[in-house]
Amino acid sequence: AQKVTQAQTEISVVEKEDVTLDCVYETRDTTYYLFWYKQPPSGELVFLIRRNSFDEQNEISGRYSWNFQKSTSSFNFTITASQVVDSAVYFCALSSEAAGNKLTFGGGTRVLVKP
Amino acid sequence: AAGVIQSPRHLIKEKRETATLKCYPIPRHDTVYWYQQGPGQDPQFLISFYEKMQSDKGSIPDRFSAQQFSDYHSELNMSSLELGDSALYFCASSPTGTAWGLLEQYFGPGTRLTVT
């Protein structure tokens, strides 16, 4: 079975600070996909990034960056220079074709950015 | 760009009533997923459809049923509603994966169901 763990339940920062969200996953599949979604207070789920298990290259996209390390089964996500609008719950998720392509979510990390 | 449409956005029902939630995927997306998110919880997979056929099933109660129609829209039917069914119900759509792997699921705004 697949499992995603987000150990941090809530993080509070002051605007312009960097925020790193931890994500650890478990899967027996050799090919899988990792995602980060954002859920603002309005409730919708917004796709942020996707990574394939066969591509460990870490990238930066605007103020977002991620660190995928297969050796430790981690897929951490960083928001640089946080803004109040970044306040939301962030979910890490895992899927694979072998598991029917459904998303398995972590418990979420609530990020509160104070002005 | 067109997004996933869900209706209604809010629904209030009483115990033992029935409810029907609708989902209209992004055009040319052939796969639909349903998720249930209880208060303070992460979304949990219920059921999925690919090309109008059920492709996978999660922890969906027997009281719930769903289908995907010829125009690819999907409906989640819920009967004998219980208080514990109160949740945010998301529909997500995805195009068929490419040779490079799965593509992301795009979520609708959700239907907030309250059972009283």
Interface residues (C-beta under 8 A of the other chain):
Chain A: T31 Y33 F35 Y37 G43 E44 L45 V46 F47 R50 N52 F91 S95 S96 E97 G100 N101 K102 L103 T104 F105 G106 G107 G108
Chain B: T31 Y33 Y35 Q41 D42 P43 Q44 F45 S48 S55 D56 G58 L88 F90 A92 S94 G97 W100 G101 L102 L103 E104 Q105 Y106 F107 G108 P109 G110 R112
